[in-house]
Amino acid sequence: MQHHILINIFAIFGVATAVIVICKFLKIRYIIGYLITGVLLSPNTSTYFADMEEVEVYAEIGIILLLFTVGLEFSFSNLKRIKNYVLIGGASQVFFTILLTAGLIWLLMRPSIEESIFWGFLYALSSTAIVVKVLQDSNKITTSYGKFILAVLLFQDIMIVPLMLFTPILAGAGDSSPVEAMLWLLGKLVLMGGISYLLARFVIPFFLKTVMKIQSQEVFLIAVVFIVTGIALLTEEMGLSLALGAFIAGLIIAETNYSHMAISCFLPFRYVFMSFFFISMGMLLDYKIFITDLGWIIFWFFFTLLVKAAAGILAVKVMKLEWKTALAVGFSIAQIGEFSFVLAQSGLEYELISTNNYQIFLAVSILLMSATPFFVLKAEHIHPVLIKLVKPKETNV
């Protein structure tokens, strides 16, 4: 069919617009609206998108664009300025989440060690997009727990790359041993790091400086897209991933003198990229899972909520901060992250997660994301409520 892609984009954003307007009226977060849009357009719901492979292509494009914007906002300079507060708190949260999740799932379900660890990977990440947006809208981004949450989310966003790269090794993909695979992966990363340094230090700045002599924002935008796709294809050719290349491209461009211009050019498209990603994730969900496995969905919802909250609380207590901050942080990040969807697809490919468990995971993730604004907004009240429950008011004699 002629204009097939254009018609699909027309349908996706047309339905999204209608759903977002309804969600706005009902005071539901826009990201939840994107996920609902995806469910409505899913091949499992309607016959419009009958080809699931086409949906996965849209999801991959959304992932690439989203990771590029994440890298663009980080920059190597910002990464260098990460203090021990961020590293210790973020690393503790990721470590505790993987340890608690893998251990409990292994004890409860008795899967393989590799599958248990992979579930820990999925749980380790929280939703930067939703949590930060809610904190900003409620003016709580500068609170004590808001700052710690930002630190943890920053570390998680960095960790997505090694977790994605380690997943094939965890699955035992390839003929080599795990040690050989790890060494080979490290070698590729070192090589890509060297190439990235040369590109960031010499090639990209010179290229963009030459482009800017034309003094055209349109040409600059085209040049940036060229850089992103080129680096993404290079990483894929090296056996890594397109998403990693997009993230590196964002880091490199953020180091140039034209980083602010790149951000100003792409910032208006950020929510388009995010909507594309979340809609495509919703399209992968089969709504029938709520009928066939509702009991498991409820169980894993509360399991995920409590495990992630506990890991977040432990991470804060490692930094010896007060319980009020620990509880607020723990419940604010007690959801599944958007990049966990990326890992889940990778796990599905390498048979670390079954198709049915993948659908349950998507359902639980969407429910937790829907509940996140409530937990973030009520985070400051959790500690006082618990104090009242633990220490009831003494009655007058």
URBELCOR-V637767 format. One record per residue. PHI is phi in whole degrees, 0 to 359 (none if undefined). D_CENTER is the distance of its C-alpha to the mean C-alpha in Angstrom with 2 decimals. Layout:
# URBELCOR-V637767
phi=PHI d_center=D_CENTER
phi=PHI d_center=D_CENTER
This chain:
# URBELCOR-V637767
phi=none d_center=34.14
phi=292 d_center=34.33
phi=60 d_center=31.46
phi=301 d_center=29.34
phi=295 d_center=25.97
phi=298 d_center=27.19
phi=294 d_center=28.20
phi=296 d_center=24.85
phi=298 d_center=23.07
phi=301 d_center=25.88
phi=293 d_center=25.30
phi=299 d_center=21.52
phi=282 d_center=21.74
phi=293 d_center=25.05
phi=295 d_center=23.80
phi=299 d_center=20.68
phi=300 d_center=23.12
phi=297 d_center=25.31
phi=293 d_center=22.62
phi=296 d_center=21.12
phi=299 d_center=24.74
phi=294 d_center=25.40
phi=297 d_center=22.25
phi=296 d_center=23.36
phi=295 d_center=26.79
phi=271 d_center=25.55
phi=61 d_center=23.34
phi=257 d_center=20.12
phi=301 d_center=16.89
phi=296 d_center=16.29
phi=295 d_center=12.77
phi=296 d_center=14.64
phi=298 d_center=17.21
phi=297 d_center=15.03
phi=296 d_center=14.16
phi=296 d_center=17.91
phi=303 d_center=18.87
phi=299 d_center=17.10
phi=297 d_center=18.92
phi=295 d_center=22.15
phi=265 d_center=21.96
phi=301 d_center=20.87
phi=301 d_center=23.54
phi=280 d_center=23.89
phi=253 d_center=24.95
phi=234 d_center=26.92
phi=264 d_center=28.74
phi=295 d_center=27.62
phi=259 d_center=24.83
phi=277 d_center=26.71
phi=260 d_center=25.04
phi=294 d_center=21.78
phi=297 d_center=21.52
phi=294 d_center=21.52
phi=298 d_center=18.60
phi=295 d_center=16.58
phi=295 d_center=17.71
phi=299 d_center=16.40
phi=297 d_center=12.92
phi=295 d_center=13.18
phi=298 d_center=14.48
phi=299 d_center=11.68
phi=297 d_center=9.16
phi=299 d_center=11.84
phi=294 d_center=12.47
phi=292 d_center=9.07
phi=292 d_center=8.86
phi=296 d_center=12.49
phi=293 d_center=12.24
phi=296 d_center=9.90
phi=297 d_center=12.64
phi=296 d_center=15.29
phi=273 d_center=14.66
phi=279 d_center=14.64
phi=70 d_center=17.84
phi=298 d_center=19.67
phi=297 d_center=21.85
phi=294 d_center=19.21
phi=294 d_center=17.95
phi=293 d_center=21.64
phi=272 d_center=22.04
phi=293 d_center=19.66
phi=270 d_center=22.14
phi=302 d_center=22.82
phi=303 d_center=21.62
phi=285 d_center=18.01
phi=297 d_center=18.40
phi=291 d_center=20.26
phi=296 d_center=18.28
phi=294 d_center=14.82
phi=296 d_center=16.32
phi=296 d_center=18.18
phi=298 d_center=15.33
phi=296 d_center=13.48
phi=296 d_center=17.00
phi=297 d_center=18.23
phi=294 d_center=15.37
phi=297 d_center=15.83
phi=295 d_center=19.59
phi=296 d_center=19.99
phi=295 d_center=17.92
phi=298 d_center=19.54
phi=295 d_center=22.91
phi=291 d_center=23.05
phi=294 d_center=21.90
phi=295 d_center=24.43
phi=291 d_center=27.10
phi=279 d_center=26.53
phi=252 d_center=25.88
phi=56 d_center=27.28
phi=281 d_center=25.01
phi=288 d_center=25.16
phi=301 d_center=23.93
phi=297 d_center=21.48
phi=295 d_center=19.99
phi=298 d_center=19.88
phi=296 d_center=18.06
phi=296 d_center=15.48
phi=298 d_center=14.91
phi=299 d_center=14.54
phi=301 d_center=11.74
phi=298 d_center=9.90
phi=281 d_center=10.85
phi=292 d_center=10.18
phi=258 d_center=6.60
phi=243 d_center=6.65
phi=274 d_center=5.72
phi=299 d_center=6.64
phi=300 d_center=7.88
phi=286 d_center=10.04
phi=297 d_center=11.29
phi=297 d_center=12.29
phi=297 d_center=13.87
phi=293 d_center=15.81
phi=298 d_center=16.94
phi=293 d_center=18.14
phi=295 d_center=19.91
phi=262 d_center=21.62
phi=56 d_center=22.61
phi=247 d_center=21.24
phi=292 d_center=19.13
phi=260 d_center=22.20
phi=289 d_center=23.08
phi=299 d_center=23.22
phi=282 d_center=20.33
phi=296 d_center=18.35
phi=295 d_center=18.79
phi=293 d_center=17.80
phi=300 d_center=14.56
phi=301 d_center=13.76
phi=297 d_center=14.85
phi=295 d_center=12.70
phi=296 d_center=9.42
phi=298 d_center=10.85
phi=296 d_center=11.63
phi=299 d_center=8.34
phi=297 d_center=6.94
phi=287 d_center=10.25
phi=290 d_center=10.17
phi=301 d_center=7.58
phi=294 d_center=10.62
phi=297 d_center=13.28
phi=294 d_center=11.66
phi=295 d_center=11.40
phi=286 d_center=14.92
phi=279 d_center=16.31
phi=302 d_center=15.58
phi=299 d_center=18.60
phi=293 d_center=20.74
phi=299 d_center=19.97
phi=280 d_center=21.09
phi=72 d_center=24.18
phi=293 d_center=23.75
phi=98 d_center=26.74
phi=269 d_center=30.27
phi=278 d_center=29.84
phi=287 d_center=29.49
phi=303 d_center=26.27
phi=293 d_center=27.87
phi=297 d_center=28.80
phi=296 d_center=25.40
phi=295 d_center=23.81
phi=296 d_center=26.49
phi=295 d_center=26.05
phi=295 d_center=22.30
phi=299 d_center=23.15
phi=298 d_center=25.84
phi=297 d_center=23.60
phi=293 d_center=21.20
phi=297 d_center=24.31
phi=299 d_center=25.70
phi=294 d_center=22.60
phi=296 d_center=22.60
phi=296 d_center=26.26
phi=297 d_center=25.80
phi=298 d_center=23.05
phi=297 d_center=25.49
phi=296 d_center=28.30
phi=296 d_center=26.36
phi=288 d_center=25.19
phi=274 d_center=28.66
phi=235 d_center=30.99
phi=290 d_center=29.94
phi=297 d_center=27.28
phi=301 d_center=29.13
phi=295 d_center=32.38
phi=298 d_center=30.98
phi=291 d_center=29.49
phi=297 d_center=32.71
phi=295 d_center=34.75
phi=297 d_center=32.72
phi=288 d_center=33.11
phi=297 d_center=36.88
phi=285 d_center=36.81
phi=57 d_center=35.42
phi=229 d_center=33.43
phi=293 d_center=29.96
phi=296 d_center=29.68
phi=294 d_center=30.53
phi=299 d_center=28.09
phi=297 d_center=25.23
phi=297 d_center=26.42
phi=297 d_center=26.69
phi=294 d_center=23.09
phi=299 d_center=21.92
phi=300 d_center=24.39
phi=297 d_center=22.95
phi=299 d_center=19.34
phi=295 d_center=20.57
phi=295 d_center=23.06
phi=292 d_center=20.85
phi=298 d_center=18.30
phi=293 d_center=21.37
phi=296 d_center=22.75
phi=295 d_center=19.91
phi=295 d_center=20.12
phi=296 d_center=23.87
phi=276 d_center=23.50
phi=85 d_center=21.76
phi=263 d_center=18.27
phi=208 d_center=15.70
phi=298 d_center=15.50
phi=297 d_center=11.88
phi=298 d_center=13.15
phi=298 d_center=16.09
phi=296 d_center=14.34
phi=296 d_center=12.54
phi=297 d_center=16.06
phi=299 d_center=17.74
phi=297 d_center=15.93
phi=298 d_center=17.02
phi=295 d_center=20.49
phi=294 d_center=21.11
phi=295 d_center=20.03
phi=274 d_center=22.88
phi=277 d_center=25.51
phi=288 d_center=27.86
phi=253 d_center=26.29
phi=297 d_center=22.80
phi=296 d_center=23.68
phi=292 d_center=25.03
phi=296 d_center=21.98
phi=296 d_center=19.79
phi=295 d_center=22.47
phi=286 d_center=22.55
phi=266 d_center=18.89
phi=303 d_center=18.05
phi=298 d_center=19.86
phi=268 d_center=17.79
phi=302 d_center=14.35
phi=288 d_center=14.43
phi=293 d_center=15.88
phi=300 d_center=13.07
phi=297 d_center=10.54
phi=296 d_center=13.21
phi=301 d_center=13.72
phi=294 d_center=10.24
phi=292 d_center=10.36
phi=297 d_center=14.05
phi=296 d_center=13.80
phi=293 d_center=11.57
phi=297 d_center=14.29
phi=291 d_center=16.89
phi=275 d_center=16.11
phi=275 d_center=17.04
phi=261 d_center=20.72
phi=299 d_center=22.02
phi=295 d_center=24.90
phi=296 d_center=22.84
phi=290 d_center=23.48
phi=271 d_center=27.15
phi=279 d_center=27.39
phi=227 d_center=25.08
phi=299 d_center=24.96
phi=299 d_center=26.21
phi=294 d_center=23.51
phi=298 d_center=20.78
phi=296 d_center=22.45
phi=300 d_center=22.83
phi=289 d_center=19.26
phi=299 d_center=18.13
phi=287 d_center=20.36
phi=300 d_center=19.81
phi=297 d_center=16.04
phi=303 d_center=16.84
phi=287 d_center=19.62
phi=295 d_center=18.20
phi=292 d_center=15.09
phi=296 d_center=17.50
phi=297 d_center=19.99
phi=296 d_center=17.76
phi=295 d_center=16.80
phi=297 d_center=20.52
phi=299 d_center=21.66
phi=298 d_center=19.53
phi=292 d_center=21.18
phi=292 d_center=24.55
phi=300 d_center=24.33
phi=276 d_center=24.54
phi=60 d_center=27.50
phi=266 d_center=26.35
phi=290 d_center=27.85
phi=296 d_center=26.97
phi=301 d_center=26.27
phi=292 d_center=23.35
phi=300 d_center=22.19
phi=293 d_center=22.21
phi=296 d_center=20.53
phi=294 d_center=17.61
phi=304 d_center=17.42
phi=280 d_center=17.34
phi=288 d_center=15.11
phi=254 d_center=12.07
phi=273 d_center=13.32
phi=223 d_center=10.74
phi=275 d_center=8.12
phi=277 d_center=4.40
phi=297 d_center=3.26
phi=281 d_center=2.68
phi=294 d_center=5.63
phi=299 d_center=7.23
phi=296 d_center=7.63
phi=297 d_center=9.11
phi=297 d_center=11.09
phi=296 d_center=12.64
phi=294 d_center=13.61
phi=296 d_center=15.08
phi=296 d_center=16.93
phi=295 d_center=18.36
phi=264 d_center=19.59
phi=60 d_center=20.85
phi=271 d_center=18.99
phi=213 d_center=18.30
phi=282 d_center=20.81
phi=298 d_center=20.52
phi=292 d_center=21.51
phi=294 d_center=19.12
phi=296 d_center=16.26
phi=293 d_center=17.52
phi=297 d_center=17.91
phi=300 d_center=14.34
phi=297 d_center=13.23
phi=297 d_center=15.94
phi=297 d_center=15.11
phi=299 d_center=11.44
phi=294 d_center=12.89
phi=296 d_center=15.66
phi=293 d_center=13.72
phi=297 d_center=11.68
phi=294 d_center=15.21
phi=275 d_center=16.69
phi=303 d_center=14.35
phi=306 d_center=16.49
phi=296 d_center=19.54
phi=295 d_center=18.50
phi=294 d_center=17.46
phi=291 d_center=20.70
phi=262 d_center=22.82
phi=301 d_center=21.44
phi=292 d_center=24.56
phi=267 d_center=26.87
phi=294 d_center=25.72
phi=296 d_center=27.84
phi=301 d_center=31.00
phi=296 d_center=30.88
phi=295 d_center=30.65
phi=299 d_center=33.48
phi=295 d_center=35.62
phi=287 d_center=35.03
phi=283 d_center=35.81
phi=240 d_center=38.65
phi=296 d_center=40.38
phi=297 d_center=42.86
phi=286 d_center=46.27
phi=280 d_center=48.96
phi=290 d_center=52.01
phi=276 d_center=55.05
